[in-house]
């Protein structure tokens, strides 16, 4: 199995290559831009599998496939969880959200290996995926949640939530009145339900509401710390892998 990685953040690309090596997957080369990738595909035999970031330093990676016909299988590596997941599912493509988890990577590789041996088409329609990613489908996002408080159900409006966070295997909504409510969902499910212009997943533990960000402070290892208006129960740190997309989201 020949494999390449297309990722503009070189440390992330090298880290992924090391993770794949632990799974006995040898990476033939690392590519870091649209231009470099087009040139490589034009001069080399195409690989069996590509690990592909969506946004590269010189454009969207889909531009590669506008210039070169590629029939390799694709596993996307992306931070575009706000709306991309639905596109991936509709097109039966695998994906990994950054920062990439060891176990999720293992599952994705095993899934590719099983598909390769099965009589199932591995190619995908890039135009369909591109359209869904660049112009996401209109859909309704959740306006309210419910939490059980004693014998009562509390209605929580999404626009009154400063952040959602996970703790001790539970998911909580921290509201503008300084209360924290246990809600019956997971952060993964919230990826489909929250308005992406308002909420951003800054780490595996936190989704924050842009309307309640009071301050953003430089933190160690090129990370950022977020201060919200009321919530102060735990430090909210933007993981290093998400800093760039977080800054773009703020604009």
C-alpha positions in Angstrom: 0.0 0.0 0.0 1.5 3.3 -1.1 0.5 6.4 0.9 1.1 10.1 0.8 0.2 13.0 3.1 -0.9 16.4 1.8 -0.8 18.8 4.7 0.5 22.4 4.8 1.5 22.3 8.5 4.8 20.4 8.3 4.9 19.4 12.0 1.4 18.0 11.7 2.4 16.1 8.6 5.4 14.6 10.3 3.4 13.7 13.3 0.8 11.9 11.2 3.6 10.1 9.3 5.0 8.8 12.6 1.5 7.7 13.7 1.1 5.8 10.5 4.5 4.2 10.8 3.3 2.7 14.1 0.4 1.1 12.1 2.9 -0.3 9.6 1.8 2.2 7.0 4.8 3.6 5.1 4.4 7.2 3.8 6.0 7.7 0.4 6.2 11.5 0.6 4.8 14.6 2.3 3.3 17.4 0.2 2.5 20.8 1.6 0.7 22.9 -1.1 -1.6 22.7 -4.0 1.2 23.6 -6.5 3.6 21.1 -5.1 1.0 18.4 -5.1 -0.1 19.0 -8.7 3.6 18.8 -9.8 4.1 15.6 -7.9 1.0 13.9 -9.3 2.0 14.8 -12.8 5.4 13.2 -12.4 4.8 10.2 -10.1 2.6 7.1 -10.0 -0.4 7.8 -7.9 -0.7 6.2 -4.5 -3.3 3.8 -3.1 -4.2 6.2 -0.3 -4.0 9.9 0.4 -4.3 11.6 3.7 -5.6 15.0 2.6 -6.0 18.3 4.5 -8.7 20.6 3.0 -7.2 24.1 3.4 -3.6 24.4 2.2 -1.4 27.4 2.3 -2.1 28.3 -1.4 -5.8 27.2 -1.7 -8.2 24.4 -1.1 -6.9 21.0 -1.8 -9.7 20.3 -4.2 -7.8 22.5 -6.7 -5.4 19.6 -7.1 -8.1 17.4 -8.5 -9.3 20.1 -10.9 -5.8 19.9 -12.5 -5.0 16.2 -12.2 -7.3 13.1 -12.4 -6.7 11.1 -9.3 -8.3 7.8 -8.4 -6.6 7.2 -5.1 -8.7 6.5 -1.9 -8.9 9.6 0.3 -9.0 10.0 4.1 -9.6 13.6 4.9 -7.8 15.3 7.9 -9.8 18.4 8.7 -10.8 20.9 11.3 -14.0 21.7 9.4 -16.3 19.8 11.7 -19.0 22.5 11.6 -20.4 21.3 8.4 -18.0 18.9 6.7 -19.1 15.8 8.5 -22.4 15.6 6.6 -20.6 15.9 3.3 -18.2 13.1 4.2 -21.1 10.8 5.3 -23.1 11.5 2.1 -20.1 10.5 0.0 -19.0 7.5 2.0 -15.6 9.0 2.7 -13.6 8.6 5.8 -12.4 11.6 7.7 -10.3 12.5 10.8 -10.9 15.6 12.8 -7.8 17.5 14.0 -6.1 16.9 16.4 -5.9 13.4 15.1 -6.5 10.7 17.7 -4.4 7.4 17.6 -7.4 5.1 17.9 -9.4 7.0 15.3 -6.5 6.8 12.9 -6.2 3.1 13.5 -9.9 2.6 12.7 -9.7 4.6 9.5 -6.7 2.6 8.2 -8.4 -0.7 9.0 -11.5 0.5 7.3 -9.5 1.4 4.2 -7.8 -2.0 4.2 -11.2 -3.8 4.5 -12.7 -1.7 1.7 -9.7 -2.3 -0.5 -10.3 -6.1 -0.3 -14.1 -5.7 -0.8 -15.7 -5.1 -4.2 -16.6 -1.6 -3.3 -15.7 1.6 -5.2 -13.2 3.6 -3.4 -13.2 6.6 -5.7 -15.3 9.6 -4.8 -17.0 12.5 -6.5 -14.9 15.6 -5.6 -17.4 18.0 -7.1 -20.1 16.8 -4.8 -17.8 17.1 -1.8 -16.4 20.4 -2.9 -19.9 21.9 -3.3 -21.0 20.7 0.1 -17.8 22.0 1.8 -17.5 25.4 0.1 -21.3 26.1 0.1 -22.7 24.1 3.0 -26.3 22.9 2.8 -28.9 25.1 4.4 -30.0 23.5 7.6 -31.7 24.3 10.9 -29.5 24.4 14.0 -30.8 23.8 17.5 -32.2 26.8 19.2 -32.7 25.3 22.6 -31.7 22.4 24.8 -33.3 20.8 27.9 -31.7 19.8 31.2 -33.3 17.9 34.1 -33.3 19.9 37.3 -34.8 17.8 40.1 -38.2 16.8 38.9 -38.3 19.6 36.3 -37.1 20.2 32.8 -35.1 23.4 32.3 -35.3 25.0 28.8 -31.9 26.4 27.8 -31.7 28.7 24.8 -28.6 28.2 22.7 -27.9 31.9 22.5 -27.7 32.0 26.3 -24.9 29.4 26.5 -21.4 30.7 26.9 -19.9 27.3 26.3 -20.5 23.6 26.2 -18.0 21.4 27.8 -17.4 17.8 28.7 -16.5 16.6 32.2 -16.6 13.1 33.9 -18.2 11.6 30.8 -21.0 14.2 30.9 -21.8 17.2 28.7 -22.7 20.6 30.3 -24.1 23.9 29.1 -22.6 26.9 31.0 -25.1 29.7 30.8 -25.0 33.5 31.1 -26.4 33.4 34.6 -23.4 31.4 35.8 -25.1 28.0 36.0 -23.9 24.7 34.6 -26.5 22.3 33.4 -26.0 18.6 32.5 -27.6 18.0 29.1 -28.3 14.7 27.3 -25.9 14.9 24.4 -22.2 14.7 23.5 -19.8 17.2 22.0 -19.7 15.0 18.9 -23.5 15.3 18.5 -23.2 19.0 19.0 -21.1 19.2 15.9 -24.3 18.7 13.9 -26.5 20.9 16.0 -24.7 24.1 16.7 -24.6 27.2 14.5 -21.0 27.2 13.2 -20.8 31.0 13.0 -21.6 31.3 16.7 -20.0 28.2 18.2 -16.5 26.9 17.7 -14.9 23.7 19.1 -11.6 25.0 20.5 -10.5 21.6 21.9 -11.8 18.1 22.6 -13.4 19.5 25.7 -14.9 22.9 24.8 -17.3 24.6 22.4 -17.3 28.4 22.9 -19.9 31.0 21.9 -18.3 34.0 20.2 -20.8 36.4 21.7 -19.4 35.8 25.2 -15.7 35.8 24.6 -14.3 38.5 27.0 -10.6 38.1 26.3 -8.1 36.0 24.3 -4.6 35.6 25.7 -1.4 34.1 24.3 -0.6 30.8 26.0 2.2 28.3 26.1 3.2 26.2 23.0 1.5 28.6 20.5 -1.9 28.1 22.1 -4.5 30.6 23.1 -6.5 31.0 26.4 -10.1 32.2 26.3 -11.8 34.1 29.0 -15.6 34.1 28.9 -17.9 36.6 30.6 -19.1 34.3 33.5 -17.7 30.8 33.1 -14.5 30.3 35.1 -14.8 26.7 36.4 -11.9 25.6 34.1 -9.3 26.9 31.8 -10.4 27.1 28.2 -7.4 26.5 25.9 -7.5 26.6 22.1 -5.4 23.5 21.1 -2.4 24.3 18.9 -3.9 22.4 16.0 -7.0 24.6 16.0 -5.5 28.0 16.6 -5.3 28.9 12.9 -8.9 28.0 12.2 -10.0 29.7 15.4 -8.5 32.9 14.2 -10.2 32.6 10.9 -13.5 31.9 12.6 -13.1 35.1 14.6 -12.9 37.3 11.5 
